[in-house]
């Protein structure tokens, strides 16, 4: 079925409900309502609506046409339009850290006399604070909702004129939610409602307060599928604690018409680039005498076998925010062979992610400047976030982004702003302020002492109301240092350098003694006896920079129990198991006289391994450079190496995030130029195929992969001939295609044709995103596990 057809039915007819006393912390704003009508109670819900005057500084009041008003509730008969300015905002009072639902309603109702055709081309954007929320498209009868955590004592909701008509608003409703509801909503992540509906036949088009204590709108899904039938119960359904779906919604459901019938809900999202969605499927069975069991899945995600609980609400959700690359979505509830009853579903919700990508003003600065605005009644364009987006920044306000996308207000020019009264102490709360201009106003009284005490450097402050003196600037210096502090500073300035110099002298003697010891050992090694002085000095410098432990040969004999346990053999020589005095396990790689690796390779490896630090790379514990003995001591890999794990199971998706981090080490110099793109490509092929680089009689892995793909390069399904059979097809085929193709580029015969590690990482990130998206489409239970 086409779920998007639901949106065409967003007619804002009030639900008929018993009048009750609405919670005092509900804020319900009737936009465009004259102040003398403020405070009326809605006849159907008992909710009190107030005028929008205290919450908005701009716009014009209008009424919809008399004809349209006949079919609209009182709160939808007026609108406020915003013909002037690009950004116009409602500023809503909130409690910091509280979770809220904000709902905006738009009923055009021919308020401007231009006819219904006028709204058919109207488009404007909504912002929640500085963050983009959504685009309102042709709002003849339209509702938008967002769930967010309040970041300050005020939450701006803004309409942005994008050049496609005049924005307007009918109602703004703010509802506090319980802290446990919708746990995915956090201070740095909000969400917008895409769909919320009850299934099954009800007498109400919209179920809301008082049935839902949080006053969420639950629209009835009007579409009737011939493979469904309506079922219901009069028994109370116990709500869960995470989503608190009201019993009135959970008492109805749709059920497939037979045991072998699948419930299939499909829709298409035509948003360019798609949207990150969070899907919630709500279930409660009305009987417990027979097994009802089905597999629930979203698109190609892993099916989840599920049985709804009896008269208790439960939910399934996808594990993360997910986007279908082609915009096509499908929810499937498929009965299992063991099920005695067909699948059913009571309600569903779908949300899209509101990313907090834009910087924001520090909440403390926002609250301080809001206090200044309210105290002096400042209008200007002081709406929304003071600093962002930059093109909408408040007049006279300048900001500087410090860290974590948070900005501080550093400059405030309120000259010629018709301010009157005393200079407010609220200015002192802007602790990053470097410049304040209050000249040419009607201010009086003393300058607050804390204006200079709260600023650590020079603070430019302009304040004069006397005609030609308006531009006089006073430089307020930092508070003077008292005599005791001066004496302390002088004492510190003398004692600290002397102490540091003494420490450096002692350190020098210790260092020189260690250097002599190292050089004494080194001079006895056969390969070092005849090397030029410059190379000897260079290698000495390497060892002096190495912070790892230097072992003697006698110590290595002791720690390995006289090299009792051989655990490996490499090009450098044999590798022995050892245990240090503190029981730390180590692998000791001893240099063999027959080894092709000489002293140059020894120094190179010591130098490289001291630069590389990563949880997935073995660490160098120390080294031995003594007489006829060269050795490298590594941490012991108790669980084996990457080679071992590649043989045991496929680690593709665990390896890709590490691969993406690899380039950061490379770029910052923590990996040297010896990092080989070709070798990296071979490892990628090993991971993707689960095979060794060389198989007797079958050739090299690069050639084998190319031969398999060559069957039909245009058919991506042939890449399944390449992938590890143990995966059994449980992966995104495009993701696998990208990994294999990237690996083949890395293993090009001509070195100049191989990609840089930077481009390799970008390709692997794309592959990882596809696979994570596939995993996030899988459904799982939400109760008690977060979602």
Legacy VTK file of the C-alpha trace (Angstrom):
# vtk DataFile Version 3.0
C-alpha trace
ASCII
DATASET POLYDATA
POINTS 787 float
0.000 0.000 0.000
1.081 3.584 -0.429
1.694 4.887 3.066
2.438 8.376 1.810
-1.226 8.718 0.972
-1.642 9.129 4.717
-0.164 12.609 4.489
-2.882 13.764 2.141
-5.305 13.054 4.972
-3.711 15.415 7.471
-6.955 17.311 7.824
-6.882 19.020 11.157
-10.381 18.158 12.278
-10.470 18.189 16.067
-10.971 14.833 17.729
-14.167 14.666 19.808
-13.089 14.010 23.358
-14.353 14.661 26.828
-13.380 18.011 28.274
-10.797 17.750 31.054
-8.229 19.843 32.862
-5.072 19.874 30.727
-1.668 19.797 32.455
-0.395 23.222 33.479
2.906 22.707 31.635
1.180 22.366 28.254
1.896 25.493 26.194
-0.679 25.959 23.418
-0.328 29.048 21.232
-3.071 30.197 18.873
-1.082 32.097 16.254
-2.642 35.380 15.141
-5.076 35.467 18.072
-5.722 38.952 19.451
-4.568 39.421 23.042
-8.064 40.142 24.374
-9.189 36.634 23.339
-6.215 34.879 24.952
-6.802 32.113 27.477
-9.830 30.323 26.024
-10.405 26.612 26.652
-10.865 24.238 23.722
-14.322 22.673 23.939
-13.180 19.210 22.856
-9.944 18.718 24.805
-10.056 21.215 27.654
-6.653 22.557 26.558
-6.171 26.303 27.095
-4.920 28.343 24.114
-3.181 31.701 24.467
-2.276 34.553 22.150
1.141 34.418 20.485
2.101 38.025 21.277
4.552 37.224 24.120
6.415 34.636 22.029
7.049 36.374 18.698
8.329 39.826 17.668
7.209 40.005 14.047
4.442 39.080 11.643
0.831 39.969 10.914
-2.441 38.604 12.314
-5.054 37.180 9.939
-8.237 35.099 9.992
-9.019 32.341 7.541
-12.079 32.788 5.330
-15.531 32.371 6.881
-16.222 29.418 4.623
-13.071 27.583 5.741
-13.633 28.498 9.390
-16.896 26.523 9.459
-14.972 23.241 9.363
-12.088 24.239 11.634
-11.782 24.295 15.401
-11.278 27.674 17.079
-7.505 27.339 17.387
-7.168 26.882 13.613
-9.207 29.915 12.524
-6.416 32.490 12.860
-2.888 32.612 11.435
0.211 34.755 11.751
2.004 35.434 8.485
5.549 36.731 8.032
5.815 38.824 4.850
8.942 40.642 6.099
12.339 39.282 7.039
13.975 36.007 6.062
13.988 34.381 9.524
11.066 34.825 11.923
10.928 32.853 15.153
8.753 31.868 18.055
10.757 31.720 21.291
9.343 29.025 23.564
10.107 28.790 27.301
11.684 25.457 28.255
13.463 23.726 31.128
17.052 22.834 30.315
17.488 19.074 29.928
13.757 18.340 29.594
12.507 16.365 26.607
9.750 18.032 24.571
7.427 17.459 21.660
6.743 20.609 19.645
3.895 20.597 17.124
3.263 23.222 14.450
-0.015 23.374 12.520
-0.568 25.145 9.215
-4.086 25.789 7.836
-4.008 28.194 4.906
-7.777 28.677 4.713
-7.416 31.441 2.088
-6.375 33.881 4.831
-4.842 36.268 2.266
-7.767 36.132 -0.187
-5.570 34.775 -2.993
-7.436 31.481 -3.310
-6.382 27.928 -2.526
-4.046 27.909 -5.514
-1.755 30.271 -3.630
-0.795 27.590 -1.113
-0.080 25.013 -3.822
3.253 26.667 -4.649
4.182 27.766 -1.113
7.379 26.371 0.413
9.436 27.448 3.410
11.873 25.875 5.861
11.648 25.241 9.582
14.602 25.484 11.974
14.784 24.186 15.534
17.244 26.620 17.072
20.105 26.838 14.550
19.415 23.341 13.166
17.504 22.638 9.960
14.310 20.766 10.800
12.249 20.270 7.631
10.708 21.938 4.587
7.009 22.799 4.686
5.616 22.079 1.229
2.148 23.297 0.105
0.739 23.676 3.625
-2.989 23.761 2.979
-3.637 21.457 5.968
-0.366 20.381 7.487
1.227 19.355 10.792
4.915 19.041 11.707
6.260 17.649 14.973
9.725 17.367 16.469
11.063 15.736 19.624
14.080 17.402 21.240
15.914 17.951 24.508
15.914 21.582 25.644
19.451 23.001 25.578
18.571 26.253 27.392
15.669 28.098 29.028
14.390 29.042 25.583
13.852 27.041 22.389
13.492 29.067 19.165
11.293 27.623 16.415
11.920 29.536 13.202
10.252 29.916 9.804
12.694 30.613 6.966
11.502 32.386 3.827
13.134 30.573 0.892
11.601 32.785 -1.812
8.575 30.588 -2.541
5.819 32.511 -0.787
5.023 34.003 2.610
5.492 31.671 5.602
2.647 31.461 8.112
1.619 29.500 11.196
-1.696 28.472 12.768
-0.711 26.921 16.120
2.395 26.135 18.155
2.031 23.460 20.833
4.777 22.476 23.279
4.411 19.298 25.354
6.927 18.023 27.939
7.654 14.303 27.645
8.877 11.837 30.220
12.653 11.432 30.407
12.364 7.723 29.551
10.391 8.295 26.350
12.219 8.010 23.018
15.716 7.386 24.442
17.384 7.995 21.077
16.568 11.699 21.486
19.458 13.379 23.286
20.974 16.826 23.731
22.866 16.436 20.448
20.205 14.574 18.454
16.572 15.440 17.730
13.981 13.884 15.454
11.028 14.882 13.296
7.811 12.871 13.039
7.268 11.385 9.600
4.330 9.089 10.405
2.402 8.242 13.555
-0.775 6.238 13.120
-3.043 3.679 14.709
-4.195 0.670 12.703
-7.608 -0.873 12.865
-10.964 0.833 12.895
-11.603 3.560 15.478
-14.272 6.214 15.911
-11.699 9.013 15.931
-9.662 10.296 13.051
-7.127 11.629 15.578
-6.501 10.135 19.011
-4.833 12.686 21.306
-5.140 14.142 24.821
-6.629 13.001 27.180
-6.282 9.470 25.735
-2.597 10.220 25.218
-1.325 12.083 28.316
1.499 13.577 26.209
-0.985 14.863 23.597
0.650 13.130 20.644
-1.503 12.916 17.518
-2.294 9.343 16.434
-3.915 9.504 13.008
-6.078 6.585 11.971
-4.680 4.838 8.922
-7.634 5.236 6.612
-6.317 2.929 3.885
-8.101 -0.427 3.695
-6.071 -3.311 2.280
-8.155 -6.286 1.048
-5.655 -8.686 2.653
-6.235 -7.136 6.108
-9.086 -7.244 8.570
-9.773 -5.099 11.626
-9.634 -6.589 15.118
-10.094 -4.916 18.507
-10.529 -5.449 22.238
-12.279 -3.611 25.064
-9.660 -4.790 27.556
-7.038 -2.331 28.739
-3.634 -2.751 27.103
-0.754 -2.023 29.470
1.576 0.619 27.952
5.345 0.217 27.880
7.702 2.716 29.530
9.749 3.686 26.461
7.040 4.756 24.016
3.908 4.850 26.227
1.488 4.195 23.371
-1.965 4.859 24.882
-4.320 1.959 25.466
-6.924 3.568 23.189
-4.497 3.188 20.279
-3.350 -0.323 21.184
-6.927 -1.632 21.531
-7.291 -1.780 17.745
-5.175 -3.575 15.159
-5.136 -5.049 11.679
-4.618 -8.755 11.084
-3.852 -10.644 7.871
-6.921 -12.441 6.519
-5.318 -15.899 6.733
-2.407 -17.792 8.276
-0.465 -17.804 5.028
-0.959 -14.103 4.248
1.774 -11.502 4.673
1.148 -7.975 5.910
3.094 -5.727 3.571
3.300 -1.944 4.087
5.206 -0.037 1.401
5.919 3.583 0.584
8.286 5.740 -1.444
10.266 8.693 -0.099
11.071 11.095 -2.923
13.268 13.359 -0.792
16.516 14.025 -2.715
19.289 12.035 -1.070
16.803 10.226 1.153
16.245 10.628 4.873
17.602 8.819 7.909
14.610 7.070 9.445
13.768 5.394 12.734
10.865 2.947 12.524
8.748 1.817 15.491
6.238 -1.021 15.141
3.850 -1.432 18.086
2.191 -4.750 18.979
-0.166 -6.228 21.577
-2.119 -9.453 21.114
-5.740 -9.705 22.213
-5.625 -13.467 22.946
-3.144 -15.893 24.494
-4.639 -19.289 23.671
-2.894 -19.887 20.334
0.572 -19.115 18.998
0.889 -16.026 16.838
4.388 -15.865 15.365
5.838 -14.040 12.379
9.078 -12.726 10.919
9.266 -8.923 10.819
11.658 -7.166 8.452
12.356 -3.776 6.914
13.431 -3.964 3.265
16.248 -6.520 2.983
17.135 -6.397 6.672
17.534 -9.561 8.703
14.057 -10.900 9.661
13.239 -10.906 13.375
11.050 -13.744 14.665
8.421 -12.299 16.960
5.295 -13.084 18.982
3.264 -10.145 20.379
2.635 -10.192 24.158
-0.886 -10.520 25.540
-2.575 -7.189 26.419
0.798 -5.492 26.905
2.361 -3.032 24.484
5.672 -4.008 22.925
7.704 -2.589 20.047
10.188 -3.479 17.337
12.533 -0.910 15.834
15.441 -0.766 13.425
18.761 -0.638 15.229
19.953 2.720 13.921
19.068 5.600 11.646
18.721 4.119 8.183
18.195 5.351 4.627
17.002 3.300 1.654
19.255 4.383 -1.196
16.424 4.181 -3.752
13.774 5.698 -1.462
11.635 2.531 -1.496
10.600 1.087 1.866
8.790 -2.115 2.727
7.656 -3.483 6.095
6.904 -7.212 5.915
5.250 -9.366 8.572
5.502 -12.964 7.339
3.851 -15.805 9.310
6.081 -18.700 10.370
5.222 -22.334 9.722
4.577 -22.863 13.440
2.131 -19.971 13.778
-1.528 -20.786 14.392
-2.682 -17.214 13.791
-1.852 -14.658 11.082
0.422 -11.648 11.716
-1.011 -8.450 13.215
0.075 -4.890 14.024
-1.532 -2.207 16.223
0.321 1.029 15.450
3.447 2.427 13.877
5.656 5.485 14.175
8.380 6.722 11.893
10.807 9.557 12.561
13.551 11.262 10.602
16.805 12.481 12.093
17.381 16.167 12.842
21.155 16.368 12.740
22.862 18.899 14.983
25.388 19.876 12.317
25.213 23.638 12.705
27.206 25.373 15.442
25.181 26.881 18.278
25.600 29.627 20.848
26.742 28.545 24.300
23.492 28.058 26.280
24.705 30.332 29.101
25.422 33.128 26.597
22.049 32.566 24.916
20.203 32.823 28.219
22.166 35.928 29.228
21.465 37.819 26.031
17.813 36.738 26.149
17.646 38.249 29.644
19.105 41.487 28.231
16.582 41.440 25.390
13.633 41.006 27.751
14.899 43.554 30.281
15.249 46.343 27.712
12.512 45.197 25.313
14.929 44.935 22.390
13.315 43.965 19.099
15.615 44.345 16.065
16.127 40.897 14.492
16.810 39.265 17.850
15.092 35.963 17.118
16.420 32.414 16.985
20.010 31.525 17.844
22.102 34.710 18.318
25.104 33.443 16.336
23.894 30.874 13.803
23.249 30.431 11.005
25.721 33.266 10.428
23.536 34.976 7.817
20.804 35.334 10.461
23.071 36.435 13.339
21.585 39.047 15.649
22.267 42.666 14.783
25.123 44.049 16.862
26.232 40.589 18.038
29.542 39.019 17.053
30.587 35.516 18.008
33.618 33.272 17.969
33.406 29.492 17.668
35.487 27.967 20.437
35.185 24.179 20.300
32.659 21.380 19.821
30.589 23.597 17.513
29.850 25.966 20.410
30.199 29.734 19.964
30.737 32.507 22.486
29.425 36.049 22.220
32.504 38.291 22.153
31.094 41.615 20.952
27.823 43.431 21.610
26.963 46.796 20.050
23.740 48.279 21.426
24.519 51.897 20.647
21.564 54.017 19.538
19.133 51.294 20.617
16.860 53.518 22.722
17.767 51.671 25.915
16.722 53.225 29.207
17.236 52.480 32.885
20.365 51.267 34.636
23.197 49.233 33.137
22.063 45.666 33.725
24.106 43.122 35.624
23.106 40.668 32.886
25.917 42.098 30.753
28.377 40.678 33.278
27.103 37.154 32.540
28.567 37.324 29.025
31.949 36.212 30.320
33.655 36.015 26.909
32.678 39.577 26.004
35.567 41.666 24.657
33.633 44.678 23.380
30.460 46.349 24.671
29.003 49.547 23.230
26.078 51.099 25.116
26.610 54.671 23.917
23.839 56.998 22.768
21.115 55.495 24.943
19.258 56.805 27.993
21.098 54.677 30.534
22.036 55.903 33.980
23.618 54.717 37.180
27.017 53.177 37.920
28.904 50.742 35.722
28.732 47.300 37.410
32.112 46.423 38.939
31.755 42.845 37.746
31.895 44.009 34.123
35.663 44.286 34.466
36.151 41.512 37.018
34.643 38.860 34.776
36.995 39.644 31.902
40.604 38.515 32.076
42.029 40.807 29.392
41.448 44.382 28.231
37.752 45.073 27.816
36.497 47.776 25.439
33.438 49.471 26.871
31.690 52.486 25.312
29.109 54.311 27.391
28.039 57.935 27.104
24.685 59.555 26.484
25.952 63.095 25.974
25.667 64.138 22.320
29.132 64.515 20.806
30.613 62.262 23.492
28.671 59.266 22.162
31.688 57.677 20.529
34.080 58.072 23.447
35.740 54.756 24.279
36.811 53.748 27.759
39.457 51.035 28.089
38.687 49.091 31.240
41.917 47.359 32.333
42.084 44.035 34.064
41.965 44.197 37.883
45.401 45.138 39.363
47.531 42.462 40.957
47.908 43.019 44.713
51.315 43.205 46.390
51.124 39.708 47.859
50.415 38.252 44.423
53.285 40.294 42.984
55.693 38.879 45.566
54.450 35.376 44.815
54.946 35.901 41.083
58.500 37.210 41.625
59.340 34.256 43.862
57.974 31.784 41.352
59.808 33.472 38.488
63.122 32.974 40.335
62.654 29.564 41.955
61.098 27.723 39.013
63.871 28.455 36.459
66.571 27.497 38.978
64.775 24.231 39.757
64.331 23.446 36.075
68.006 24.112 35.334
69.081 21.843 38.184
66.791 19.082 36.938
68.157 19.425 33.415
71.747 19.117 34.676
70.924 15.912 36.569
69.030 14.543 33.559
72.005 15.299 31.314
74.397 13.226 33.438
71.926 10.323 33.571
71.407 10.501 29.810
75.150 10.617 29.107
75.762 7.563 31.293
73.024 5.619 29.462
74.363 6.735 26.093
77.834 5.521 26.941
76.441 2.129 27.945
74.437 1.772 24.729
77.386 2.788 22.604
79.682 0.366 24.427
77.333 -2.504 23.592
76.833 -1.347 20.035
80.522 -1.054 19.211
81.008 -4.769 19.801
78.411 -5.853 17.225
80.155 -7.116 14.066
78.042 -5.045 11.680
78.729 -1.834 13.604
82.492 -2.055 13.867
83.303 -0.609 10.440
80.394 1.730 9.719
81.014 5.430 9.035
80.823 7.786 12.004
77.828 9.646 10.533
75.707 6.482 10.330
76.815 5.406 13.806
75.761 8.776 15.220
72.423 8.585 13.381
71.676 5.175 14.853
72.722 6.358 18.276
70.230 9.188 17.906
67.513 6.665 17.083
68.168 4.696 20.261
68.319 7.842 22.370
64.825 8.772 21.179
63.435 5.320 21.902
61.600 5.190 25.210
61.173 1.411 25.113
63.176 -0.797 27.442
66.684 -1.956 26.537
67.200 -5.600 27.503
70.473 -7.417 28.065
70.997 -10.819 26.477
71.124 -12.419 29.944
67.699 -10.965 30.718
66.257 -12.415 27.520
67.689 -15.828 28.402
66.011 -15.613 31.785
62.640 -14.378 30.495
62.468 -17.061 27.756
63.764 -19.836 30.029
66.830 -20.129 27.781
64.758 -19.792 24.605
62.754 -22.889 25.441
59.520 -22.277 23.498
59.759 -21.489 19.793
56.515 -19.857 18.617
57.409 -18.680 15.136
59.965 -18.062 12.430
60.342 -14.974 10.247
62.755 -13.288 7.902
64.536 -11.678 10.848
64.949 -14.946 12.723
63.260 -17.258 15.266
60.597 -15.964 17.685
60.414 -17.227 21.280
57.779 -16.999 23.983
58.787 -15.131 27.142
57.403 -13.772 30.393
58.826 -10.669 32.090
59.346 -10.213 35.820
55.868 -8.670 36.145
54.325 -11.675 34.294
53.692 -9.707 31.101
53.850 -12.113 28.150
56.190 -11.181 25.308
57.424 -12.492 21.968
61.202 -12.251 21.535
62.421 -12.053 17.936
66.126 -12.995 17.792
68.305 -12.020 14.849
69.705 -14.987 12.942
73.105 -14.924 11.237
71.470 -16.449 8.159
68.817 -13.724 8.064
68.588 -11.431 5.071
67.675 -8.626 7.488
70.696 -6.770 8.787
71.425 -3.917 11.157
69.746 -1.361 8.876
66.451 -3.241 9.037
66.857 -3.573 12.807
67.139 0.186 13.317
64.327 0.874 10.839
61.948 -1.450 12.661
62.828 0.009 16.065
62.246 3.517 14.740
58.957 2.667 13.004
57.429 0.679 15.844
58.096 3.429 18.360
56.058 5.800 16.168
53.027 3.556 15.657
50.504 3.213 18.468
47.160 1.553 17.796
45.050 -1.016 19.619
45.073 -3.297 16.559
48.841 -3.145 16.012
51.377 -5.075 18.069
53.535 -2.846 20.292
57.300 -2.901 20.729
58.182 -3.593 24.364
61.934 -3.201 23.948
65.089 -4.298 22.173
68.507 -5.828 22.738
71.660 -4.516 21.078
74.540 -6.243 22.813
77.738 -7.737 21.436
76.694 -10.499 19.011
73.005 -10.310 19.844
70.223 -8.336 18.181
66.651 -8.834 19.364
63.246 -7.165 19.276
60.766 -7.764 22.107
57.053 -7.419 21.267
53.866 -7.792 23.230
52.588 -11.353 22.903
49.418 -11.772 20.806
47.481 -14.141 23.040
44.574 -14.434 20.602
46.709 -14.749 17.516
47.448 -12.422 14.629
45.321 -10.909 11.879
46.501 -13.791 9.691
45.088 -16.288 12.188
41.725 -14.566 12.382
41.422 -14.261 8.626
41.666 -18.017 8.497
39.079 -18.563 11.233
36.299 -16.156 10.247
35.553 -13.121 8.146
36.392 -9.843 9.857
35.419 -7.512 7.027
33.100 -5.172 8.889
35.307 -5.064 11.983
38.352 -4.347 9.853
36.871 -1.520 7.775
36.592 1.012 10.641
40.221 0.288 11.538
41.175 0.724 7.887
39.543 4.123 7.847
41.586 5.131 10.894
44.763 3.825 9.222
45.067 6.876 7.015
45.012 9.244 9.965
48.165 7.558 11.264
49.704 7.680 7.820
48.896 11.359 7.316
50.223 12.467 10.712
53.511 10.664 10.264
52.842 7.834 12.674
53.290 5.437 9.787
56.236 5.794 7.451
56.446 5.795 3.677
57.078 2.040 3.841
53.324 1.497 4.318
52.637 -0.417 1.131
49.368 0.178 -0.721
49.903 -3.057 -2.641
50.212 -5.086 0.558
47.138 -3.383 1.935
45.225 -4.444 -1.169
46.308 -8.050 -0.663
45.003 -7.950 2.917
41.674 -6.543 1.659
41.376 -9.423 -0.804
42.170 -11.925 1.951
39.395 -10.410 4.073
36.846 -10.298 1.255
37.518 -13.816 -0.039
38.609 -15.629 3.116
41.446 -17.181 1.109
45.231 -17.255 1.394
47.264 -15.142 -1.039
48.807 -18.287 -2.552
46.912 -21.537 -3.104
48.913 -24.449 -4.576
47.940 -24.997 -8.190
45.537 -22.019 -8.235
47.924 -19.103 -8.440
47.967 -15.746 -6.688
44.889 -14.209 -5.071
44.863 -11.172 -7.395
44.740 -13.359 -10.483
42.076 -15.637 -9.008
39.779 -12.715 -8.192
40.223 -11.142 -11.623
39.379 -14.430 -13.338
36.151 -14.850 -11.355
34.970 -11.308 -12.014
35.881 -11.596 -15.706
32.980 -14.027 -16.230
30.697 -10.984 -16.623
32.115 -7.734 -15.222
28.805 -5.882 -15.821
26.846 -8.256 -13.568
27.468 -7.367 -9.922
26.046 -10.730 -8.870
29.245 -12.382 -10.065
31.033 -10.714 -7.179
29.350 -13.350 -5.029
31.806 -15.770 -6.674
34.564 -13.758 -5.011
33.194 -13.183 -1.514
33.849 -15.481 1.423
31.354 -18.359 1.242
31.066 -18.366 5.030
29.204 -15.060 4.814
26.356 -16.895 3.031
25.366 -13.725 1.208
24.677 -11.788 4.441
26.178 -8.512 3.234
25.397 -5.556 1.018
26.539 -6.606 -2.451
27.438 -3.039 -3.482
29.537 -2.713 -0.325
31.406 -5.915 -1.185
31.835 -4.729 -4.772
33.504 -1.536 -3.554
35.884 -3.456 -1.274
36.959 -5.858 -4.027
37.380 -3.125 -6.634
39.384 -1.013 -4.180
41.634 -3.977 -3.428
42.247 -4.567 -7.142
43.173 -0.911 -7.622
45.660 -1.219 -4.760
47.271 -4.246 -6.407
47.739 -2.700 -9.846
50.958 -3.883 -11.505
52.114 -0.332 -12.198
52.820 1.478 -8.934
51.824 4.859 -10.375
48.321 3.517 -11.066
47.702 2.568 -7.436
45.501 4.943 -5.394
46.701 6.947 -2.437
45.749 5.790 1.035
43.511 8.852 1.300
41.367 7.720 -1.638
41.398 4.122 -0.371
40.007 5.259 2.969
37.235 7.251 1.282
36.186 4.199 -0.731
36.220 1.975 2.351
34.134 4.508 4.268
31.548 4.382 1.483
31.551 0.599 1.679
31.228 0.650 5.455
28.300 3.088 5.292
26.422 0.754 2.942
26.959 -2.244 5.200
26.016 -0.322 8.349
22.863 0.864 6.599
21.969 -2.752 5.812
22.534 -3.724 9.449
20.534 -0.729 10.719
17.538 -1.829 8.663
17.232 -4.957 10.788
14.411 -4.945 13.356
14.783 -5.866 17.017
12.903 -5.518 20.275
13.086 -2.090 21.863
11.731 -2.650 25.352
14.415 -2.566 28.024
17.264 -2.341 25.530
17.070 1.208 24.251
16.531 1.684 20.517
LINES 1 788
787 0 1 2 3 4 5 6 7 8 9 10 11 12 13 14 15 16 17 18 19 20 21 22 23 24 25 26 27 28 29 30 31 32 33 34 35 36 37 38 39 40 41 42 43 44 45 46 47 48 49 50 51 52 53 54 55 56 57 58 59 60 61 62 63 64 65 66 67 68 69 70 71 72 73 74 75 76 77 78 79 80 81 82 83 84 85 86 87 88 89 90 91 92 93 94 95 96 97 98 99 100 101 102 103 104 105 106 107 108 109 110 111 112 113 114 115 116 117 118 119 120 121 122 123 124 125 126 127 128 129 130 131 132 133 134 135 136 137 138 139 140 141 142 143 144 145 146 147 148 149 150 151 152 153 154 155 156 157 158 159 160 161 162 163 164 165 166 167 168 169 170 171 172 173 174 175 176 177 178 179 180 181 182 183 184 185 186 187 188 189 190 191 192 193 194 195 196 197 198 199 200 201 202 203 204 205 206 207 208 209 210 211 212 213 214 215 216 217 218 219 220 221 222 223 224 225 226 227 228 229 230 231 232 233 234 235 236 237 238 239 240 241 242 243 244 245 246 247 248 249 250 251 252 253 254 255 256 257 258 259 260 261 262 263 264 265 266 267 268 269 270 271 272 273 274 275 276 277 278 279 280 281 282 283 284 285 286 287 288 289 290 291 292 293 294 295 296 297 298 299 300 301 302 303 304 305 306 307 308 309 310 311 312 313 314 315 316 317 318 319 320 321 322 323 324 325 326 327 328 329 330 331 332 333 334 335 336 337 338 339 340 341 342 343 344 345 346 347 348 349 350 351 352 353 354 355 356 357 358 359 360 361 362 363 364 365 366 367 368 369 370 371 372 373 374 375 376 377 378 379 380 381 382 383 384 385 386 387 388 389 390 391 392 393 394 395 396 397 398 399 400 401 402 403 404 405 406 407 408 409 410 411 412 413 414 415 416 417 418 419 420 421 422 423 424 425 426 427 428 429 430 431 432 433 434 435 436 437 438 439 440 441 442 443 444 445 446 447 448 449 450 451 452 453 454 455 456 457 458 459 460 461 462 463 464 465 466 467 468 469 470 471 472 473 474 475 476 477 478 479 480 481 482 483 484 485 486 487 488 489 490 491 492 493 494 495 496 497 498 499 500 501 502 503 504 505 506 507 508 509 510 511 512 513 514 515 516 517 518 519 520 521 522 523 524 525 526 527 528 529 530 531 532 533 534 535 536 537 538 539 540 541 542 543 544 545 546 547 548 549 550 551 552 553 554 555 556 557 558 559 560 561 562 563 564 565 566 567 568 569 570 571 572 573 574 575 576 577 578 579 580 581 582 583 584 585 586 587 588 589 590 591 592 593 594 595 596 597 598 599 600 601 602 603 604 605 606 607 608 609 610 611 612 613 614 615 616 617 618 619 620 621 622 623 624 625 626 627 628 629 630 631 632 633 634 635 636 637 638 639 640 641 642 643 644 645 646 647 648 649 650 651 652 653 654 655 656 657 658 659 660 661 662 663 664 665 666 667 668 669 670 671 672 673 674 675 676 677 678 679 680 681 682 683 684 685 686 687 688 689 690 691 692 693 694 695 696 697 698 699 700 701 702 703 704 705 706 707 708 709 710 711 712 713 714 715 716 717 718 719 720 721 722 723 724 725 726 727 728 729 730 731 732 733 734 735 736 737 738 739 740 741 742 743 744 745 746 747 748 749 750 751 752 753 754 755 756 757 758 759 760 761 762 763 764 765 766 767 768 769 770 771 772 773 774 775 776 777 778 779 780 781 782 783 784 785 786
